[in-house]
Amino acid sequence: MILLFGCLLLLLGGLILWKKNVFFQLIQHTEKNERFIKSYAYQLLALGILGVILHFLPSRILDLFYVALVLLASAFFSIAFAKKMQS
């Protein structure tokens, strides 16, 4: 299950890097906002690679911490993105 989750994060991170202009329909297209989107895409890629690595370790506790880490990263991005949409 973690392997699937990691692969989906790798795919999503790659799509964000490739099609980041979708986000600029909601926020202004500035250099600062572009760096923000790119940094989130790289975070997703790193979390995806970590998920693929964790697939080969037989620990459910590590899997749960990984899922919690992905949820925290997503929450921080969502809050920061919502703040950028308001301004």
Secondary structure, DSSP 8 states (H G I E B T S, - for coil): -HHHHHHHHHHHHHHHHHSGGGGGGTS---HHHHHHHHHHHHHHHHHHHHHHHHHTS--HHHHHHHHHHHHHHHHHHHHHHHHHHH-
